[in-house]
Amino acid sequence: MQLKILLPFQVFAEKTGVSRIVAETHEGSFGILPHRLDCVAALAPGILTYETESDGEVFVAVDEGVLVKTGADVLVSVRRALGGTDLGQLHDAVKQEFLALDENEQTVRSVMAKLEMGFLHRFASFQNE
């Protein structure tokens, strides 16, 4: 398989000859082998594992994103990704950087939710007139 990990403004990794991939979703982990049917999955923050003959088993910490398998091509599009060899450090990075929302992001999400609710309420009342 050919694996490409995409970030918003760059290609994080591009590998050929990938024999297996393990990714994490909100429902749990799942594996992809070369002859698996095409699929799409929403990824949760976690560890993406892939294996090639030349590199062996490789671990990448990824943020939320999408995985798309079409034929032999697997595209993974995520907001952030970190490579490394120490699995413990990658798990810590996922917890600290990807799962913990900072105060600014929480405030922005709260304000956006209030704006959306206000818009929907006004739109519904406009539609009923």
C-alpha positions in Angstrom: 0.0 0.0 0.0 1.0 3.6 -0.4 0.5 5.8 2.8 0.4 9.5 2.7 -0.1 11.5 6.0 -1.2 15.0 5.2 -1.2 18.1 7.5 -3.0 21.3 6.7 0.0 22.9 5.0 2.4 20.1 4.3 2.9 16.4 3.7 4.1 14.8 6.9 5.0 11.4 5.5 4.8 9.5 2.2 5.6 5.8 2.4 5.3 3.0 -0.2 5.4 -0.7 0.5 3.3 -0.5 3.6 2.1 -3.9 4.7 -0.3 -2.9 7.5 -1.8 0.1 9.2 -3.5 0.4 12.6 -5.5 3.5 13.3 -7.7 4.7 16.2 -11.3 5.9 15.9 -13.7 7.0 18.6 -15.2 3.4 18.5 -11.8 1.8 18.9 -8.7 0.7 16.9 -8.9 -1.0 13.5 -6.4 -2.5 11.1 -5.9 -2.2 7.3 -4.3 -4.8 5.2 -3.5 -4.4 1.5 -6.6 -6.3 0.2 -9.1 -4.7 2.5 -12.2 -3.1 0.9 -12.1 0.7 0.4 -13.2 2.6 3.5 -13.4 6.0 5.2 -12.9 6.5 8.9 -13.0 9.5 11.3 -9.8 9.3 13.4 -9.6 10.2 17.1 -6.4 11.6 18.6 -4.1 8.7 19.2 -1.3 6.6 17.8 -1.2 5.6 14.1 1.0 2.5 13.4 2.2 1.4 10.1 4.7 -1.2 9.0 7.1 -1.4 6.0 9.8 -3.9 5.2 12.5 -1.2 5.3 11.5 0.8 8.4 9.7 -1.9 10.4 7.0 -0.8 12.7 6.6 3.0 12.9 4.5 5.0 15.3 3.0 8.4 14.7 0.9 10.5 17.2 -2.0 12.1 15.3 -4.7 14.5 16.1 -8.3 14.2 14.9 -8.6 13.6 11.2 -9.9 11.4 8.4 -8.5 8.2 6.9 -9.5 7.3 3.3 -8.5 4.0 1.7 -9.0 3.7 -2.1 -7.4 0.7 -3.7 -3.8 0.6 -2.6 -3.7 4.2 -1.6 -4.3 5.3 2.0 -4.6 9.0 2.7 -4.6 10.2 6.3 -5.5 13.9 6.8 -4.9 15.3 10.3 -4.5 18.6 12.0 -1.2 17.7 13.7 1.2 14.8 13.8 4.3 13.9 15.7 6.7 11.1 14.8 8.9 9.2 17.3 10.3 5.9 18.4 9.3 5.9 22.1 5.7 4.9 22.3 5.4 6.2 25.9 6.5 9.7 24.8 4.0 9.6 21.9 1.1 8.7 24.3 2.1 11.6 26.5 2.2 13.9 23.6 -1.3 12.8 22.5 -2.6 13.5 26.1 -0.9 16.8 26.5 -1.1 18.4 23.0 -4.1 16.8 21.3 -6.6 15.9 24.0 -6.2 18.9 26.3 -7.9 22.0 24.9 -6.3 25.2 26.0 -8.4 28.0 27.5 -8.5 30.0 24.3 -9.8 27.2 22.3 -12.5 26.4 24.9 -13.6 30.0 24.9 -13.7 30.2 21.1 -15.8 27.0 21.0 -18.2 28.3 23.6 -18.6 31.6 21.7 -19.2 29.8 18.4 -21.8 27.5 20.0 -23.7 30.5 21.3 -23.5 32.3 18.0 -24.8 29.2 16.2 -27.6 28.7 18.6 -28.6 32.4 18.3 -28.6 32.2 14.5 -30.7 29.0 14.5 -33.2 30.5 16.9 -33.6 33.7 14.9 -33.8 31.7 11.6 -36.5 29.4 13.1 -38.5 32.4 14.3 -38.1 34.1 10.9 -39.2 31.0 9.1 -42.4 30.8 11.3 -43.5 34.3 10.4 
